[in-house]
Structures are given as C-alpha cells and as structure tokens.
Amino acid sequence: MSTVTASERLAGQWRFAPVHSAAEFAVKYVVAKFRGSFGELDASLNDGVLSGSAKVASISVKDQNLYPHLQSPDFFDAENHPEIKFRSTNIDIQGDRVELDGELEIKGNTQPVHATGTVEGPVADPMGNTRLGFTLETKIDRTEFGLNWNAELPKGGKALSDEVVLTVELEFHKVS
C-alpha cells in the first residue's frame, strides 16, 4: 500500500471556493459564548502553502448594534486594518487529520498560530473537478493582537474572555 505525502496531496495550484467556505469565532462573554463570522473571505493554496484573508467590514454578529464597536479601535480598527491575514509555514497531514502552523495578522499584529482539524480529499466531484477541503480550529489570546477592550463585572472579573476560538472551513478546486 502506498502512502501519499502531504506535499503530494497539496501539490499544484488550487482555486478557492468561497461559497463552500466559512470563518467563525467564539468568545465567552459573561456566562455564554458570543459568536460571529466573516462573510468576505479569500484564500489560496499553492504547492502546499495556505494563505487567506477576511475583510473586517464583513463581520456578522447577531446584534447589529455591536457592529460599529467591533469596527472601532477598541476591537478590529477596520479603518486602519481592513483585513485579517494568515499564511501557513507548515502543514502536516496524517490520514484525514491535519496540523497547521502559520502566522496570523490581526489589527497589524502578527503572531504564530497552531491549528488542528481535518482534511478531505483530493476527491473528484460529479463535474470532473478535483476538490480539497479543510476544517481547522485554533485558540488565540485576542490581547496579543491588540483587541484589548473589556468591562469589569460588578463582583470582580472581566466580562469578555481573552481566549477566542477560531474555526475555518475552506474548499479548493484543483487548477493544475
């Protein structure tokens, strides 16, 4: 039985499929998770290097009254930092499990990140395309990226956790 390496699986150029992709976040606020997502994503996968970005202005949360605050310097400072960016430095695949290391830039601050998840494919679809999909998750400390806003709770402690869980689902179609 032959084993296909990660570089062989990810070789060549892959076109991003935004309609089958998502980027979401979750952070504890007081007693429950506050969740949101980014609607405008872009990504590339070329010879095993994964890069991507999300438009800060495309953030979506359940309470639209929070939108201006999230765009402000208290959080993403969208006017000065309109995109969140990522670039992988290493992708390790064992079966359907993937570990990925890279650099994440938020609000002009770049930090190393380690994500884990699954990879599907390459698989031929009914139209003759070859597809590849990733589901990845990582935890970051938002304060390392300059997202420092918080509020004190009446009996002590902070309203917003520093730990944020990021989840991305990405699909690509083989180009060459």
N, C-alpha and C positions, 0 to 999 in steps of 0.2 A: 504494500500500500504506500503510495507516495504522499508526502506531506507538502502542502503549498505554504510557502512562507508569506509573512505579512507583506514584504516588498512585492512579491509576485501578485498577490491578491489586489494590491492597491496601485499597481504599475499603470502608467499611462495617464491620460487626462480624462477627467470626469466632469460633466456639466451638472451644476446644482439644480435641484428640483424644488423650488420654494413652496409649491402647492402641497407637497408632502413633507414639509419640514416645520419645526417649531422651536422656539427658545422661551423658556419659562423660568420664573424664580419664585421662591417661597421663603419668607422670613417670619419668625414669631413676633407677634405684636400683642403685648399684654398676656393673653391666655390662649390665643389661637394663631394659625398661620395666615399671613397676608400674602396673597398670590397675585402675580401679574405675568404679562408676556410681552414680547416684542413682535409686531406684525411685519416689519420690513427687515428681512434677512438677506444676506448674500454669503456665499461660501464657494470655495474651490478646493479641489482635491487633485493635485498634480504630482505624480510619481511619489506618492506616499506622504506628501506634506498637506495637511489640512489647514486652511485659513478661512476666517469668516468675520463677519461684522453684523451689527444690529444697529438700526437707526434709533437713537434715543427718543426722538419725536414720535416714534411709532408705538411707544409703550401703551399697554392697555391694562387697566385695573377696573374693578367692579364699581368703584366710586369715582366718577369723573371729576368731582370737586378736588381730588388729590392730584390730578394731572399737573396743574401749574406748580405745585410744590415739588413734585418729582422732577420737573424740568429745571427747577431753580438751582442756584449754587449750593443749597442745603443738601441736595442729592446729586443728580447727574450733571448739572450745569450745562444743559443742552446747547446753549448759545455758544459756549467756548469749546465744548467737547461733544459734537453731534453724533459720534459713533462709539460703540463699544467694539473692540477688535480682539481677535485671537489668532495665534499662529502656533501650530504644533512644532515640537522639537523632537518628539519620538512617539511612534505608535507601535505597540506590541499587541499582537493578536495570537490567541491560543484557542483554537476552535471557534466558538461564537463569542468568546469573551475578549474584550479589548481594554487595554490600559493606554492612556494617552497623557503625555506631558507636553506642556507648552507655556506660552506667555499670554496673559490676559491683560488688556488695557482698558481701564475704565476711568473716565474723568482725568485723563492724562497720566495716570499712574499705572505702571506695568509691573505685574507680579507673576511669579511662576505658579502654575496650577497643575494638579494631577487629577484626571478624571477616569472613571471606570464605567463599563457598560457592556453593551453587546454590539455585534456587527452581523449583518445579514447579507449574504451574497459573496461574490457576484452571482446573480441569478438572471436568466433570460426571462423577459416578460412576453405576453402574447403578441406584442407588436414587433418583436425582433430586437428590442433594446436590451442592453445588459444593465442591471440596476444593482446598487450597493447602498445599504442603509446603516446608519449608526444611531444608537440611543446611548447618550452619555450623561453622567451626573458627577458633579463636584460640589464641594462646600468651600466657601471663601469667607474671609473676615472682611466685611464691607468697609471697615475703618482703614484697612490697608490701602484702599483705593480712594480715600478722601470722602467717603459717604459717611459723615460723622453726626448728622442730625440725630437727636434723641430727646426724650422728655422724661423727667423724673416722675416716678409713681408716688402717690401720697404717702405710702408707708415705706418708701425706700425702694431702690432698684430702678431699672430703666424700662421704658415701655417697649422699645424696639431692640431685638437681639442683634448682636454684631454678626452672627453666623447666618449666611444666606445659602440656600441650596439652589444651584443652577442645573437645569435639565434641558438638554437639546436633543432633538430628533432631526437627523439630516438624511436626505436621499440624494443620490447622484446617479446619472446615466453615463455610461462609458462613451467617450468620444473617440479615443484612439488608444 
